[in-house]
Amino acid sequence: MDDSLQKYPVSDRVKTNILDGELWKDCSQDQKQEKYDLNAYFEYYLSRTQRFSRDGGIHISINSHSDILKVARAILRDLTRRTIVSNILCARNFDHEGLIMPNDDKADLDRTTTDLCDHKEEDLTKPANDDKADGTVTTDTSTDKQRDPSPKDDAANATVDLCAGLLLMCEFGVTKFGFRGSNPLPWSDQQTLRQATTQYFSKEKALQPENPRLSRLFTARNLVSIGGMKVRWTSNLVDHLLLSDDDQTVFIFYHVGFLRHHTGLNDPVFPEGLAEETLRTLTLLFPQSGDRHAARRWLSKQMLTEVLDPAILQCGTPRAHDRRFEKFAFWHDRLVMLKQAFDESSPRGLRQWWNDRRNSVQWYNFWVAIMVFATALFIGLVQVVEGALQVYLSWKALQQQ
């Protein structure tokens, strides 16, 4: 894991460690936990580290994969963001072997701010104080503004954003290194990462659905073929089930292996039940029952242009009570909005009209009307042809006479 982030392709040793879940080993991982396919996550890991380490790595404070593990370990020990950034700034006593972070317990990490740094943690965002010879402290009161962050501060914060994103597959901080259009998860300096995720992924249910349950037609394929929506695949969990473009585009988080891996952690950073509930939303959208072959063909076409987790083809089949809105706490409101957008969508072509079975009476009436119109058109066309033929034959007979 000591390989440089600038080295590409990465070594088999680094890949093996990542696929074995090395990043989350401090989350009390169950020794009997089933091994899940994390190859899709590994592609995300490579993409994210390459984005943050561009321009020779001048935008971050680390330079190796082992450094990522060290910062991730600090994050998982429930330190505030400010403490972690302070430790990274202190550890910028960088030797050629990489980032030097305190080794084991949380107390060591907390002590770093005062024992190793030239400045205290609370002074990071305040003007520096001048100590007089008599021991008194003179504070510069010429301005009440906080000092502008230095490039080192920016690099330390970008490092925390990088490692937190690798832990949770969420965007953090500004979108300078993220994907355009992605929404970041807010994480203040005074919060631990667990506190930030718990605050963001709340169980608040503000919206009330018109129907207490979701129909079998509520699948990703039908959102496209009936609702005329576009699916935008995302590696940012914050964007999952989010609507955009006037409710014409829905974001779907597709990393099934990553979510299944987190369901087996005894002390995950995610709020309890979030990973499992996210998997259930994917089961709704990609069921293995129903028109399974058509759904598989649709997903296979998607995989021709997108690097998706193949496990999304094996999400299982939702039971009747799994379709009830009350079973969803974290994604409740987004499911309500997505279902409402789906119900309000209208078919825009004959193909969508044929697929749209949401209202069976309307569907039958429409196609009966189409058949009557087509029959009338056919009969009218036959009569026109017959009349034209009679006129032609009469004209021919007159010529012969």
TORTOR-144482 format. One record per residue (C-alpha): residue in three letters; x, y, z. Coordinates in nm, 4 decimals, m for minus. Each point is the difference from the previous one (the first is absolute). Example, Ala and Ser with C-alpha at 12.3 -4.5 7.8 and 13.67 -1.06 7.14 Angstrom:
# residues 2
vexpa->ALA u->1.2300 v->m0.4500 w->0.7800 $
vexpa->SER u->0.1370 v->0.3440 w->m0.0660 $
//
This chain:
# residues 401
vexpa->MET u->0.0000 v->0.0000 w->0.0000 $
vexpa->ASP u->0.3041 v->0.2282 w->0.0011 $
vexpa->ASP u->m0.0304 v->0.0478 w->m0.3769 $
vexpa->SER u->m0.0298 v->0.3597 w->m0.1162 $
vexpa->LEU u->m0.3410 v->0.1327 w->m0.1036 $
vexpa->GLN u->0.1703 v->0.1152 w->m0.3201 $
vexpa->LYS u->0.0849 v->m0.3577 w->m0.0957 $
vexpa->TYR u->m0.2385 v->m0.1455 w->m0.2539 $
vexpa->PRO u->m0.1089 v->m0.2696 w->m0.0478 $
vexpa->VAL u->m0.0037 v->m0.0889 w->0.3678 $
vexpa->SER u->0.1740 v->m0.3123 w->0.1196 $
vexpa->ASP u->m0.1839 v->m0.3259 w->0.0660 $
vexpa->ARG u->0.0885 v->0.0352 w->0.3689 $
vexpa->VAL u->m0.1831 v->0.3318 w->0.0283 $
vexpa->LYS u->m0.2995 v->m0.1345 w->m0.1927 $
vexpa->THR u->m0.0180 v->m0.3083 w->0.2212 $
vexpa->ASN u->0.0029 v->0.2092 w->0.3166 $
vexpa->ILE u->m0.2733 v->0.2286 w->m0.1301 $
vexpa->LEU u->m0.2184 v->m0.2901 w->m0.1144 $
vexpa->ASP u->0.0452 v->m0.1640 w->0.3417 $
vexpa->GLY u->m0.1534 v->0.3050 w->0.1665 $
vexpa->GLU u->0.3206 v->0.1296 w->0.1569 $
vexpa->LEU u->m0.1473 v->0.3513 w->0.0258 $
vexpa->TRP u->m0.2720 v->m0.1116 w->0.2408 $
vexpa->LYS u->0.1922 v->m0.2464 w->0.2160 $
vexpa->ASP u->m0.0401 v->0.2318 w->0.3016 $
vexpa->CYS u->m0.3801 v->m0.0290 w->m0.0255 $
vexpa->SER u->0.0014 v->m0.3294 w->0.1946 $
vexpa->GLN u->m0.0532 v->m0.2063 w->m0.3105 $
vexpa->ASP u->m0.1500 v->m0.3405 w->0.0657 $
vexpa->GLN u->0.2606 v->m0.2676 w->m0.0611 $
vexpa->LYS u->m0.2707 v->m0.2256 w->m0.1449 $
vexpa->GLN u->m0.1268 v->0.2677 w->m0.2353 $
vexpa->GLU u->m0.0568 v->m0.1145 w->m0.3552 $
vexpa->LYS u->0.2395 v->0.1429 w->m0.2557 $
vexpa->TYR u->m0.1797 v->0.2188 w->m0.2508 $
vexpa->ASP u->0.1122 v->0.1118 w->m0.3428 $
vexpa->LEU u->0.1571 v->0.3452 w->0.0429 $
vexpa->ASN u->0.1409 v->0.0338 w->m0.3506 $
vexpa->ALA u->m0.2444 v->0.2805 w->m0.0844 $
vexpa->TYR u->0.1067 v->0.1763 w->0.3197 $
vexpa->PHE u->0.3651 v->m0.0455 w->m0.0978 $
vexpa->GLU u->m0.0666 v->0.1859 w->m0.3261 $
vexpa->TYR u->m0.1498 v->0.2802 w->0.2077 $
vexpa->TYR u->0.3051 v->m0.0068 w->0.2293 $
vexpa->LEU u->0.2337 v->0.0419 w->m0.2969 $
vexpa->SER u->m0.2101 v->0.2746 w->m0.1573 $
vexpa->ARG u->m0.0233 v->0.1990 w->0.3232 $
vexpa->THR u->0.3679 v->m0.0250 w->0.0919 $
vexpa->GLN u->0.1015 v->0.1015 w->m0.3528 $
vexpa->ARG u->m0.2266 v->0.3063 w->0.0086 $
vexpa->PHE u->0.1360 v->0.1179 w->0.3333 $
vexpa->SER u->0.3657 v->m0.0750 w->m0.0774 $
vexpa->ARG u->0.0113 v->0.1802 w->m0.3340 $
vexpa->ASP u->0.2699 v->0.2598 w->m0.0730 $
vexpa->GLY u->0.2579 v->m0.2163 w->0.1722 $
vexpa->GLY u->m0.1983 v->m0.0246 w->0.3232 $
vexpa->ILE u->0.0455 v->0.3651 w->0.1027 $
vexpa->HIS u->m0.3658 v->0.0301 w->0.1045 $
vexpa->ILE u->0.0156 v->m0.2586 w->0.2805 $
vexpa->SER u->0.2269 v->m0.0659 w->0.2976 $
vexpa->ILE u->0.0647 v->m0.3691 w->m0.0637 $
vexpa->ASN u->0.1857 v->m0.1928 w->m0.2650 $
vexpa->SER u->m0.0630 v->m0.3733 w->0.0502 $
vexpa->HIS u->m0.2795 v->m0.2509 w->0.0491 $
vexpa->SER u->0.1247 v->m0.0722 w->0.3516 $
vexpa->ASP u->m0.0483 v->0.3691 w->0.0804 $
vexpa->ILE u->m0.3649 v->m0.0375 w->m0.0988 $
vexpa->LEU u->m0.0343 v->m0.2845 w->0.2495 $
vexpa->LYS u->0.1557 v->0.2132 w->0.2747 $
vexpa->VAL u->m0.2400 v->0.2884 w->m0.0550 $
vexpa->ALA u->m0.2939 v->m0.2409 w->m0.0318 $
vexpa->ARG u->0.1001 v->m0.1557 w->0.3327 $
vexpa->ALA u->m0.0063 v->0.3437 w->0.1614 $
vexpa->ILE u->m0.3450 v->0.0689 w->m0.1463 $
vexpa->LEU u->m0.1373 v->m0.3312 w->0.1263 $
vexpa->ARG u->0.1121 v->0.0791 w->0.3551 $
vexpa->ASP u->m0.2645 v->0.2682 w->0.0294 $
vexpa->LEU u->0.2220 v->0.3062 w->m0.0091 $
vexpa->THR u->m0.1446 v->0.3314 w->m0.1084 $
vexpa->ARG u->0.0868 v->0.1252 w->m0.3443 $
vexpa->ARG u->0.2019 v->0.2867 w->0.1505 $
vexpa->THR u->0.2074 v->m0.2413 w->0.2094 $
vexpa->ILE u->0.0755 v->m0.2177 w->m0.3014 $
vexpa->VAL u->0.0988 v->0.3007 w->m0.2106 $
vexpa->SER u->0.2213 v->0.1242 w->0.2846 $
vexpa->ASN u->0.1717 v->m0.3372 w->0.0226 $
vexpa->ILE u->0.0628 v->m0.0004 w->m0.3737 $
vexpa->LEU u->0.1483 v->0.3499 w->0.0200 $
vexpa->CYS u->0.2240 v->m0.1156 w->0.2847 $
vexpa->ALA u->0.0940 v->m0.3122 w->m0.1869 $
vexpa->ARG u->0.1168 v->0.2161 w->m0.2858 $
vexpa->ASN u->0.3296 v->m0.0571 w->0.1751 $
vexpa->PHE u->m0.0001 v->m0.2335 w->m0.3004 $
vexpa->ASP u->0.2915 v->m0.2314 w->m0.0408 $
vexpa->HIS u->0.0669 v->m0.1846 w->m0.3216 $
vexpa->GLU u->m0.1939 v->m0.3007 w->0.1260 $
vexpa->GLY u->m0.3325 v->0.1810 w->0.0027 $
vexpa->LEU u->m0.2454 v->0.1348 w->0.2531 $
vexpa->ILE u->0.0921 v->m0.0342 w->0.3663 $
vexpa->MET u->m0.3205 v->m0.0253 w->0.2012 $
vexpa->PRO u->m0.0280 v->m0.1015 w->0.3678 $
vexpa->ASN u->m0.0163 v->m0.3725 w->0.0281 $
vexpa->ASP u->m0.2769 v->m0.1547 w->0.1974 $
vexpa->ASP u->m0.2420 v->0.1462 w->0.2483 $
vexpa->LYS u->m0.2263 v->0.3014 w->m0.0261 $
vexpa->ALA u->0.1843 v->0.1752 w->0.2829 $
vexpa->ASP u->0.3203 v->0.0000 w->m0.2050 $
vexpa->LEU u->m0.1851 v->0.1598 w->m0.2889 $
vexpa->ASP u->m0.1582 v->0.2634 w->0.2253 $
vexpa->ARG u->0.3357 v->0.0821 w->0.1609 $
vexpa->THR u->0.1580 v->0.0572 w->m0.3382 $
vexpa->THR u->m0.1686 v->0.3356 w->m0.0388 $
vexpa->THR u->0.1778 v->0.1440 w->0.3037 $
vexpa->ASP u->0.3090 v->m0.2178 w->0.0284 $
vexpa->LEU u->0.1247 v->m0.0104 w->m0.3591 $
vexpa->CYS u->m0.1322 v->0.3151 w->m0.1637 $
vexpa->ASP u->0.1417 v->0.3478 w->0.0072 $
vexpa->HIS u->m0.3560 v->0.1306 w->0.0445 $
vexpa->LYS u->m0.2948 v->m0.1125 w->0.2089 $
vexpa->GLU u->m0.3117 v->m0.1368 w->m0.1566 $
vexpa->GLU u->m0.2154 v->0.2961 w->0.0983 $
vexpa->ASP u->0.2467 v->0.2383 w->m0.1641 $
vexpa->LEU u->m0.0415 v->m0.1536 w->m0.3454 $
vexpa->THR u->m0.2660 v->0.2483 w->m0.1053 $
vexpa->LYS u->0.1049 v->0.3001 w->0.2127 $
vexpa->PRO u->0.2720 v->0.2648 w->m0.0364 $
vexpa->ALA u->0.3240 v->m0.0977 w->0.1681 $
vexpa->ASN u->0.0756 v->0.1375 w->0.3489 $
vexpa->ASP u->0.3276 v->0.1704 w->0.0956 $
vexpa->ASP u->0.1508 v->m0.0994 w->0.3340 $
vexpa->LYS u->0.1714 v->0.2791 w->0.1913 $
vexpa->ALA u->0.3054 v->m0.0478 w->0.2151 $
vexpa->ASP u->m0.2027 v->0.0334 w->0.3200 $
vexpa->GLY u->m0.2170 v->m0.2915 w->m0.1005 $
vexpa->THR u->m0.3080 v->0.1988 w->m0.0960 $
vexpa->VAL u->m0.1694 v->m0.0649 w->m0.3300 $
vexpa->THR u->m0.0792 v->0.2741 w->m0.2463 $
vexpa->THR u->m0.2715 v->m0.0783 w->m0.2511 $
vexpa->ASP u->m0.0066 v->0.1664 w->m0.3381 $
vexpa->THR u->m0.3375 v->0.1748 w->m0.0006 $
vexpa->SER u->0.0557 v->0.1952 w->m0.3175 $
vexpa->THR u->m0.2461 v->m0.2275 w->m0.1767 $
vexpa->ASP u->m0.2751 v->m0.2351 w->0.1085 $
vexpa->LYS u->0.0232 v->m0.2064 w->m0.3163 $
vexpa->GLN u->0.1265 v->m0.3543 w->0.0081 $
vexpa->ARG u->0.3265 v->m0.0562 w->m0.1721 $
vexpa->ASP u->m0.0208 v->m0.1313 w->m0.3510 $
vexpa->PRO u->0.0817 v->m0.3694 w->m0.0257 $
vexpa->SER u->0.3508 v->m0.0677 w->m0.1206 $
vexpa->PRO u->0.0820 v->m0.2489 w->m0.2764 $
vexpa->LYS u->0.1010 v->m0.2436 w->0.2761 $
vexpa->ASP u->m0.3429 v->0.0374 w->0.1607 $
vexpa->ASP u->m0.1676 v->m0.0591 w->m0.3357 $
vexpa->ALA u->0.2134 v->m0.3085 w->m0.0596 $
vexpa->ALA u->m0.0765 v->m0.1387 w->0.3462 $
vexpa->ASN u->m0.3736 v->0.0540 w->m0.0474 $
vexpa->ALA u->0.0122 v->m0.1543 w->m0.3473 $
vexpa->THR u->0.1778 v->m0.3005 w->0.1523 $
vexpa->VAL u->m0.2798 v->m0.0459 w->0.2531 $
vexpa->ASP u->m0.2602 v->0.0336 w->m0.2774 $
vexpa->LEU u->0.1829 v->m0.2594 w->m0.2082 $
vexpa->CYS u->0.0235 v->m0.2579 w->0.2791 $
vexpa->ALA u->m0.3521 v->0.0572 w->0.1327 $
vexpa->GLY u->m0.1351 v->m0.0454 w->m0.3513 $
vexpa->LEU u->0.1893 v->m0.3267 w->m0.0374 $
vexpa->LEU u->m0.1467 v->m0.1228 w->0.3286 $
vexpa->LEU u->m0.3630 v->0.0865 w->m0.0767 $
vexpa->MET u->m0.0223 v->0.0568 w->m0.3768 $
vexpa->CYS u->m0.1364 v->0.3496 w->0.0657 $
vexpa->GLU u->0.1251 v->0.3318 w->m0.1294 $
vexpa->PHE u->0.1383 v->0.2432 w->0.2575 $
vexpa->GLY u->0.1063 v->0.3620 w->m0.0142 $
vexpa->VAL u->0.0053 v->0.2143 w->m0.3098 $
vexpa->THR u->m0.0516 v->m0.1554 w->m0.3426 $
vexpa->LYS u->0.3521 v->0.0950 w->m0.1103 $
vexpa->PHE u->0.0996 v->m0.3658 w->m0.0040 $
vexpa->GLY u->m0.3467 v->m0.1522 w->m0.0190 $
vexpa->PHE u->m0.2334 v->m0.0755 w->m0.2867 $
vexpa->ARG u->m0.1931 v->0.2893 w->m0.1476 $
vexpa->GLY u->m0.3550 v->m0.0009 w->0.1288 $
vexpa->SER u->0.0770 v->m0.2157 w->0.3038 $
vexpa->ASN u->m0.1258 v->0.1178 w->0.3373 $
vexpa->PRO u->0.2440 v->m0.0089 w->0.2934 $
vexpa->LEU u->m0.0815 v->m0.1330 w->0.3448 $
vexpa->PRO u->0.0380 v->0.2905 w->0.2477 $
vexpa->TRP u->0.2713 v->m0.0627 w->0.2621 $
vexpa->SER u->0.0846 v->0.2849 w->0.2359 $
vexpa->ASP u->0.3307 v->0.0409 w->0.1833 $
vexpa->GLN u->m0.1582 v->m0.0820 w->0.3362 $
vexpa->GLN u->m0.1577 v->m0.3281 w->m0.1122 $
vexpa->THR u->0.1284 v->m0.3535 w->m0.0275 $
vexpa->LEU u->m0.0815 v->m0.1787 w->m0.3240 $
vexpa->ARG u->m0.2558 v->m0.2171 w->0.1785 $
vexpa->GLN u->m0.1755 v->0.3090 w->0.1314 $
vexpa->ALA u->m0.0049 v->0.1554 w->m0.3470 $
vexpa->THR u->m0.1483 v->m0.3099 w->m0.1652 $
vexpa->THR u->m0.2574 v->m0.0460 w->0.2771 $
vexpa->GLN u->m0.1090 v->0.3611 w->m0.0369 $
vexpa->TYR u->m0.0278 v->m0.0170 w->m0.3790 $
vexpa->PHE u->m0.1592 v->m0.3441 w->m0.0363 $
vexpa->SER u->m0.2836 v->0.0670 w->0.2416 $
vexpa->LYS u->m0.3151 v->m0.2083 w->0.0367 $
vexpa->GLU u->m0.2293 v->0.2986 w->m0.0365 $
vexpa->LYS u->m0.3117 v->m0.0673 w->m0.2066 $
vexpa->ALA u->m0.1330 v->0.3350 w->m0.1158 $
vexpa->LEU u->m0.2029 v->m0.1161 w->m0.3027 $
vexpa->GLN u->m0.3121 v->m0.2143 w->m0.0064 $
vexpa->PRO u->m0.0583 v->m0.2321 w->m0.2976 $
vexpa->GLU u->m0.3401 v->m0.0233 w->m0.1684 $
vexpa->ASN u->0.0214 v->m0.3784 w->0.0094 $
vexpa->PRO u->0.1600 v->m0.1862 w->0.2931 $
vexpa->ARG u->0.1854 v->m0.2430 w->m0.2244 $
vexpa->LEU u->0.2014 v->m0.0079 w->m0.3198 $
vexpa->SER u->m0.1339 v->m0.1974 w->m0.2942 $
vexpa->ARG u->0.1852 v->m0.2708 w->m0.1872 $
vexpa->LEU u->0.0355 v->0.2404 w->m0.2916 $
vexpa->PHE u->0.2322 v->0.2194 w->0.2071 $
vexpa->THR u->0.3296 v->m0.1189 w->m0.1509 $
vexpa->ALA u->0.2938 v->0.1798 w->m0.1575 $
vexpa->ARG u->m0.0796 v->m0.1449 w->m0.3411 $
vexpa->ASN u->m0.3587 v->0.1281 w->0.0182 $
vexpa->LEU u->0.1158 v->0.3417 w->0.1161 $
vexpa->VAL u->0.1741 v->0.0171 w->m0.3369 $
vexpa->SER u->m0.2354 v->m0.1922 w->m0.2301 $
vexpa->ILE u->m0.3264 v->0.1355 w->0.1468 $
vexpa->GLY u->0.0894 v->0.3183 w->0.1844 $
vexpa->GLY u->0.2441 v->0.1228 w->m0.2626 $
vexpa->MET u->0.2610 v->0.0713 w->0.2675 $
vexpa->LYS u->0.3751 v->m0.0338 w->m0.0281 $
vexpa->VAL u->0.2079 v->m0.1987 w->0.2480 $
vexpa->ARG u->0.3271 v->0.1577 w->0.1013 $
vexpa->TRP u->0.2254 v->m0.2465 w->0.1775 $
vexpa->THR u->0.1887 v->0.1488 w->0.2931 $
vexpa->SER u->0.2795 v->m0.0994 w->0.2366 $
vexpa->ASN u->m0.1105 v->0.2669 w->0.2472 $
vexpa->LEU u->m0.2412 v->m0.1445 w->0.2562 $
vexpa->VAL u->m0.1182 v->0.3524 w->0.0839 $
vexpa->ASP u->m0.1597 v->0.0219 w->m0.3473 $
vexpa->HIS u->m0.1861 v->m0.3325 w->0.0197 $
vexpa->LEU u->m0.3635 v->0.0290 w->m0.1209 $
vexpa->LEU u->0.0412 v->0.3738 w->m0.0544 $
vexpa->LEU u->m0.2008 v->0.1571 w->m0.2828 $
vexpa->SER u->0.1336 v->0.2683 w->m0.2333 $
vexpa->ASP u->m0.0728 v->0.1596 w->m0.3387 $
vexpa->ASP u->m0.3653 v->0.0724 w->0.0821 $
vexpa->ASP u->m0.0464 v->m0.3489 w->0.1448 $
vexpa->GLN u->0.1151 v->m0.1574 w->m0.3261 $
vexpa->THR u->0.3246 v->m0.1480 w->0.1360 $
vexpa->VAL u->0.0465 v->m0.2231 w->0.3032 $
vexpa->PHE u->0.3342 v->m0.0822 w->0.1617 $
vexpa->ILE u->0.0527 v->m0.3605 w->0.1073 $
vexpa->PHE u->0.2864 v->m0.1216 w->0.2197 $
vexpa->TYR u->0.0984 v->m0.3374 w->m0.1444 $
vexpa->HIS u->0.2799 v->m0.1358 w->0.2228 $
vexpa->VAL u->m0.1711 v->m0.3110 w->0.1358 $
vexpa->GLY u->0.3227 v->m0.1699 w->0.1129 $
vexpa->PHE u->0.1034 v->0.3067 w->0.2003 $
vexpa->LEU u->m0.3400 v->0.0149 w->0.1739 $
vexpa->ARG u->0.0001 v->m0.3716 w->0.0783 $
vexpa->HIS u->0.3487 v->0.0303 w->0.1447 $
vexpa->HIS u->m0.1183 v->0.2761 w->0.2345 $
vexpa->THR u->m0.2946 v->m0.2061 w->0.1221 $
vexpa->GLY u->0.2564 v->m0.2405 w->0.1474 $
vexpa->LEU u->0.1905 v->0.2630 w->0.2011 $
vexpa->ASN u->m0.0684 v->m0.0030 w->0.3734 $
vexpa->ASP u->0.0923 v->0.3658 w->0.0455 $
vexpa->PRO u->m0.0739 v->0.1753 w->m0.3313 $
vexpa->VAL u->0.0300 v->0.3728 w->m0.0569 $
vexpa->PHE u->m0.3399 v->0.0048 w->m0.1667 $
vexpa->PRO u->m0.3088 v->0.0278 w->0.2204 $
vexpa->GLU u->m0.1282 v->m0.3425 w->0.0953 $
vexpa->GLY u->m0.2202 v->m0.1439 w->m0.2739 $
vexpa->LEU u->0.0938 v->0.2477 w->m0.2749 $
vexpa->ALA u->0.1992 v->m0.2450 w->m0.2138 $
vexpa->GLU u->m0.2667 v->m0.2689 w->0.0359 $
vexpa->GLU u->m0.2811 v->0.2410 w->m0.0903 $
vexpa->THR u->0.1921 v->0.1270 w->m0.3024 $
vexpa->LEU u->0.0289 v->m0.3586 w->m0.1201 $
vexpa->ARG u->m0.3773 v->m0.0363 w->0.0363 $
vexpa->THR u->m0.0544 v->0.3048 w->m0.2221 $
vexpa->LEU u->0.2149 v->m0.1710 w->m0.2639 $
vexpa->THR u->m0.2085 v->m0.3158 w->0.0429 $
vexpa->LEU u->m0.3085 v->0.2078 w->m0.0811 $
vexpa->LEU u->0.1597 v->0.1556 w->m0.3066 $
vexpa->PHE u->0.1725 v->m0.3150 w->m0.1299 $
vexpa->PRO u->m0.2146 v->m0.2983 w->0.1065 $
vexpa->GLN u->0.0880 v->m0.3470 w->m0.1172 $
vexpa->SER u->m0.3673 v->m0.0886 w->m0.0401 $
vexpa->GLY u->m0.2467 v->0.1151 w->m0.2648 $
vexpa->ASP u->0.1344 v->0.0551 w->m0.3490 $
vexpa->ARG u->0.3466 v->m0.1048 w->0.1097 $
vexpa->HIS u->0.1426 v->m0.0564 w->m0.3450 $
vexpa->ALA u->m0.1078 v->0.3423 w->m0.1280 $
vexpa->ALA u->0.1456 v->0.1653 w->0.3093 $
vexpa->ARG u->0.3260 v->m0.1892 w->m0.0434 $
vexpa->ARG u->0.0195 v->0.1021 w->m0.3658 $
vexpa->TRP u->m0.0594 v->0.3630 w->0.0972 $
vexpa->LEU u->0.2718 v->m0.0108 w->0.2661 $
vexpa->SER u->0.2384 v->m0.1760 w->m0.2367 $
vexpa->LYS u->m0.0422 v->0.2873 w->m0.2462 $
vexpa->GLN u->0.0738 v->0.2447 w->0.2811 $
vexpa->MET u->0.3196 v->m0.1890 w->0.0814 $
vexpa->LEU u->0.1258 v->0.0489 w->m0.3542 $
vexpa->THR u->0.0512 v->0.3698 w->0.0722 $
vexpa->GLU u->0.0321 v->0.0041 w->0.3814 $
vexpa->VAL u->0.2304 v->m0.1858 w->0.2400 $
vexpa->LEU u->m0.2650 v->m0.1418 w->0.2339 $
vexpa->ASP u->0.0127 v->m0.2495 w->0.2830 $
vexpa->PRO u->m0.1211 v->m0.3292 w->m0.1553 $
vexpa->ALA u->m0.1532 v->m0.0917 w->0.3366 $
vexpa->ILE u->m0.2807 v->0.2426 w->m0.0830 $
vexpa->LEU u->m0.1416 v->m0.2833 w->m0.2119 $
vexpa->GLN u->m0.0374 v->m0.2068 w->0.3185 $
vexpa->CYS u->m0.1809 v->0.2323 w->0.2399 $
vexpa->GLY u->m0.2718 v->m0.2521 w->0.0827 $
vexpa->THR u->m0.3778 v->0.0283 w->m0.0111 $
vexpa->PRO u->m0.1956 v->0.2359 w->0.2281 $
vexpa->ARG u->m0.2815 v->m0.1519 w->0.2032 $
vexpa->ALA u->m0.3399 v->0.1671 w->0.0249 $
vexpa->HIS u->0.0700 v->0.1703 w->0.3329 $
vexpa->ASP u->0.3403 v->0.1168 w->m0.1293 $
vexpa->ARG u->m0.1848 v->0.2304 w->m0.2398 $
vexpa->ARG u->m0.1637 v->0.2021 w->0.2756 $
vexpa->PHE u->0.1305 v->0.3543 w->0.0488 $
vexpa->GLU u->m0.0006 v->m0.0461 w->0.3767 $
vexpa->LYS u->0.2820 v->m0.2524 w->m0.0388 $
vexpa->PHE u->0.2336 v->0.2782 w->m0.1152 $
vexpa->ALA u->0.1363 v->0.2564 w->0.2429 $
vexpa->PHE u->0.3114 v->0.1489 w->m0.1611 $
vexpa->TRP u->m0.1232 v->0.0048 w->m0.3604 $
vexpa->HIS u->m0.3713 v->0.0471 w->0.0727 $
vexpa->ASP u->m0.0425 v->0.3539 w->m0.1317 $
vexpa->ARG u->0.2073 v->m0.0560 w->m0.3128 $
vexpa->LEU u->m0.2013 v->m0.3117 w->m0.0817 $
vexpa->VAL u->m0.3221 v->0.1985 w->0.0448 $
vexpa->MET u->0.1230 v->0.2719 w->m0.2374 $
vexpa->LEU u->0.1237 v->m0.2538 w->m0.2552 $
vexpa->LYS u->m0.3302 v->m0.1905 w->0.0099 $
vexpa->GLN u->m0.1922 v->0.3257 w->m0.0420 $
vexpa->ALA u->0.2141 v->0.1005 w->m0.2990 $
vexpa->PHE u->m0.0550 v->m0.3464 w->m0.1508 $
vexpa->ASP u->m0.3779 v->0.0165 w->0.0517 $
vexpa->GLU u->m0.0232 v->0.3484 w->m0.1508 $
vexpa->SER u->0.2025 v->m0.0887 w->m0.3086 $
vexpa->SER u->m0.1878 v->m0.0545 w->m0.3255 $
vexpa->PRO u->0.0991 v->m0.2306 w->m0.2878 $
vexpa->ARG u->0.1512 v->0.1863 w->m0.2930 $
vexpa->GLY u->m0.0163 v->m0.2627 w->m0.2700 $
vexpa->LEU u->m0.1712 v->m0.3218 w->m0.1008 $
vexpa->ARG u->0.2751 v->m0.2087 w->0.1573 $
vexpa->GLN u->m0.0464 v->0.1710 w->0.3364 $
vexpa->TRP u->m0.3783 v->m0.0272 w->m0.0323 $
vexpa->TRP u->0.0355 v->m0.3752 w->m0.0576 $
vexpa->ASN u->0.2220 v->m0.0415 w->0.3057 $
vexpa->ASP u->m0.2135 v->0.2208 w->0.2244 $
vexpa->ARG u->m0.2300 v->m0.2370 w->0.1954 $
vexpa->ARG u->m0.0332 v->0.2253 w->0.3054 $
vexpa->ASN u->m0.3685 v->0.0606 w->m0.0789 $
vexpa->SER u->m0.1379 v->m0.3129 w->m0.1637 $
vexpa->VAL u->m0.3358 v->0.1592 w->m0.0932 $
vexpa->GLN u->0.1726 v->0.2931 w->m0.1681 $
vexpa->TRP u->0.2421 v->m0.2387 w->m0.1711 $
vexpa->TYR u->m0.2833 v->m0.2151 w->m0.1448 $
vexpa->ASN u->m0.2035 v->0.3034 w->m0.1052 $
vexpa->PHE u->0.2995 v->0.1511 w->m0.1758 $
vexpa->TRP u->0.0866 v->m0.3122 w->m0.1952 $
vexpa->VAL u->m0.3653 v->m0.0741 w->m0.0850 $
vexpa->ALA u->m0.0226 v->0.3531 w->m0.1380 $
vexpa->ILE u->0.3219 v->m0.0570 w->m0.1933 $
vexpa->MET u->m0.1364 v->m0.3280 w->m0.1422 $
vexpa->VAL u->m0.3326 v->0.1616 w->m0.0960 $
vexpa->PHE u->0.1836 v->0.2883 w->m0.1642 $
vexpa->ALA u->0.2379 v->m0.2363 w->m0.1786 $
vexpa->THR u->m0.2905 v->m0.2172 w->m0.1183 $
vexpa->ALA u->m0.1940 v->0.3010 w->m0.1244 $
vexpa->LEU u->0.3096 v->0.1314 w->m0.1727 $
vexpa->PHE u->0.0577 v->m0.3384 w->m0.1631 $
vexpa->ILE u->m0.3609 v->m0.0280 w->m0.1180 $
vexpa->GLY u->0.0094 v->0.3545 w->m0.1322 $
vexpa->LEU u->0.3242 v->m0.0723 w->m0.1821 $
vexpa->VAL u->m0.1495 v->m0.3161 w->m0.1514 $
vexpa->GLN u->m0.3044 v->0.1937 w->m0.1164 $
vexpa->VAL u->0.2166 v->0.2693 w->m0.1557 $
vexpa->VAL u->0.2050 v->m0.2624 w->m0.1822 $
vexpa->GLU u->m0.3156 v->m0.1815 w->m0.1065 $
vexpa->GLY u->m0.1560 v->0.3231 w->m0.1281 $
vexpa->ALA u->0.3164 v->0.0928 w->m0.1875 $
vexpa->LEU u->0.0115 v->m0.3469 w->m0.1533 $
vexpa->GLN u->m0.3617 v->0.0256 w->m0.1150 $
vexpa->VAL u->0.0651 v->0.3387 w->m0.1592 $
vexpa->TYR u->0.3047 v->m0.1403 w->m0.1763 $
vexpa->LEU u->m0.1880 v->m0.3044 w->m0.1288 $
vexpa->SER u->m0.2878 v->0.2197 w->m0.1219 $
vexpa->TRP u->0.2410 v->0.2278 w->m0.1807 $
vexpa->LYS u->0.1701 v->m0.3026 w->m0.1542 $
vexpa->ALA u->m0.3365 v->m0.1348 w->m0.1223 $
vexpa->LEU u->m0.0908 v->0.3325 w->m0.1574 $
vexpa->GLN u->0.3280 v->0.0061 w->m0.1877 $
vexpa->GLN u->m0.0621 v->m0.3474 w->m0.1403 $
vexpa->GLN u->m0.3440 v->0.1046 w->m0.1257 $
//
